[in-house]
Amino acid sequence: MDYYPEYSDVFNDVTNNCELHTCNMIILRKDWHDKYWLLMSGILSRFNNDFSMNKMKDNTFFDKLYNRIPGYMAELITSIFISKHFKNSSNSIKVAINEVNY
């Protein structure tokens, strides 16, 4: 979270917690959506620019895994955003729960 230091405390809380908002779906007012999209697009575009696939082109397993990494990251970013702006604050949000039992 070097590029977004205001999220570093929440990043640590979310990554040390068992709660994750999966499916990358969130419905927000435009002002909140704009904040969310700036965070999401900023992190994912930086990942796409910095991460090189050239070294792993012949590894089919890695290709499939790599294609899913932005989705995993987006789920984490969504959880961080929700925790930062809506958990323990006066802002309200309705969160649909999707239970997965392992």
ChimeraX attribute file (.defattr): number of C-alpha atoms within 10 A of each C-alpha:
attribute: neighborCount
match mode: 1-to-1
recipient: residues
	/A:1	12
	/A:2	7
	/A:3	11
	/A:4	10
	/A:5	10
	/A:6	11
	/A:7	19
	/A:8	15
	/A:9	12
	/A:10	19
	/A:11	20
	/A:12	12
	/A:13	15
	/A:14	19
	/A:15	13
	/A:16	9
	/A:17	9
	/A:18	7
	/A:19	11
	/A:20	18
	/A:21	20
	/A:22	17
	/A:23	12
	/A:24	14
	/A:25	11
	/A:26	14
	/A:27	10
	/A:28	12
	/A:29	7
	/A:30	9
	/A:31	8
	/A:32	13
	/A:33	13
	/A:34	12
	/A:35	11
	/A:36	19
	/A:37	12
	/A:38	11
	/A:39	18
	/A:40	18
	/A:41	12
	/A:42	13
	/A:43	18
	/A:44	17
	/A:45	11
	/A:46	11
	/A:47	14
	/A:48	11
	/A:49	8
	/A:50	9
	/A:51	9
	/A:52	10
	/A:53	13
	/A:54	7
	/A:55	7
	/A:56	12
	/A:57	10
	/A:58	10
	/A:59	10
	/A:60	10
	/A:61	9
	/A:62	13
	/A:63	13
	/A:64	10
	/A:65	10
	/A:66	14
	/A:67	10
	/A:68	11
	/A:69	13
	/A:70	16
	/A:71	15
	/A:72	13
	/A:73	16
	/A:74	20
	/A:75	19
	/A:76	21
	/A:77	23
	/A:78	22
	/A:79	20
	/A:80	25
	/A:81	21
	/A:82	18
	/A:83	19
	/A:84	19
	/A:85	17
	/A:86	14
	/A:87	13
	/A:88	9
	/A:89	9
	/A:90	8
	/A:91	8
	/A:92	10
	/A:93	12
	/A:94	9
	/A:95	10
	/A:96	9
	/A:97	9
	/A:98	10
	/A:99	7
	/A:100	5
	/A:101	4
	/A:102	3
